[in-house]
């Protein structure tokens, strides 16, 4: 390891590297880990996760409570109880402050309860609104809270609402009118989540620390890859009756996959993102190989199934070996 790497602030990866190269004894390595990762950090991690999952379970319980006791409660009691819950969560968030996790969790709870209120109101008074209007209206109403909270979990819920509203609008309005092909929906969803991912990456550079969680990048990248993989897979398994729009939307997948690889390999090095992209490429490749084998042998050839299983093992092993090689290369680049 060169001198410039030794001048960097110590972290767990650097300490482990020094230990592997014999520059730190076992005792020094253990002492360094206790300093960099004390027991209190694990308690803090457990506290945050228990708070989050506990809040999720409570909100789920509230939703199921209304579903189970729907016929036994009057409409004013239903609406009043939810409104009281929203007010209590919002007021509690205000007094605790959005700089604390408990305050943000309370604001997230108020946002979820607002959606429950809209659903209960629509069922009680039979407004006749379409399902997409519920989700888009829900997203619009909590937009202000999303902005002021600077909470990644609440922002992710807002994105899920936008995605759900977009899908339902397409299914309920556009598709029945035969205005556009379904393949364009996948491209729109990928573009929507791609814009969110770009906002996340640029936001980190601008100092938005609330976007720094790597889990957020993984979720958004996975959503993009899933949306863009539908058209190529459809093209592979139904290539006889494919539409021009399917082929056109399928072209977006290799462009995004290649762009994502170049970005997370050279611009924003991240092994988890690279692994997601390579796993997606393996899925498309194996789908194509499997379809070719089934076209030539049919579904009753046991030897072809055995051969395909061996091909899967070979492709996945080659991808894992290549990712390991890339990880070593990235570690060397980071140490320079």
Phi, psi and omega in degrees: 000135186279172184294326181296325178292325180289338180279349182285156176300142183290137170221176185296321181296317180295317180297318179296321179295318178297322179292319179294329180273003176082012181273349177232137175284169179298321180294316179294324179296315179296319179295322179294320179296322179294328179283314183285332183223072182292166181298330181297330179293326177291322177295320178295318178299315180296321180296317180296315182291321177294323177296317181294310182291325176297318177296320178297320179292321178297315179296320176297320178297321178296316180298314180290332176298314179292323180294320184283322185259022186304310186285341184271350184251143175284161185294324180289326178293318179300306184293319181295322180294318180291318179298322177296321178296318178298314181297318181296317180294318181294317180293318178298321178295322180295315183285326178285330179093142181281356175277354177251148182297323180297322178295321179291321178297320178295321178292323175298319178296319177298323179294318178294317180295332176296321176294321176298319178299317180295320180293317180295319178298317180295323178285326183289315185257002176049063184292339181078010180288147176287161183297324182295331179292327177298311185287320178292320176296320177300314180297319181295317184292330181264004182302319179298318178294323178298319182291313186283334184285326186051051183239118186299322181295319179291322176296322178294319176299319177299319178295321178297320177296318178296316178298315181296317178298321178295315180297314182293323178297319179295316183290322187269336186242304188285312184295316178299331179275356180056036182283322182219158176284151182296334183299329181291335177298320180296321179293320179296316179296319178296319179294321179297312179287331175295320176296321177295319178294319178297320177298321179296314182292317178290325179297323178296319178295331178276359177096015178280090186293336182289351178260006189283348181299126181292335179299328180293317176300316182296318181295314181293317179296319177298318179298320179295312183295321179296315181298319183280344181280342185296315181293314176300319179294320175299319179295324181291313186270349178224047185290343180285322183251025184290153178258158178299325180293327178295314179296322181294316180289333178293335180293338180291332183296308181296328179295313181290320180297316179294316178297320178295321178297312181296323181293309186272002172260322188244321185273307179235076186305125180205114184291325181296317179295318177298320179296321178297318180293315180295322177297320178294320177297318178298321179299313180294317181297315180292327176297318179294315180296316180297319178294320177299317181293320180290327178296326185266339185240344184082182187266355184257007182271107182293326180297322180294324177294320177295317179297320179294322177298319178293323177296319178300314179299318181294316181294314181294320179295317178298320178295317179296319179296317180294319179296323177296319179295319178294321180299318177297317180296318179293324178295321178293320178295322180291333181281347181284000000 
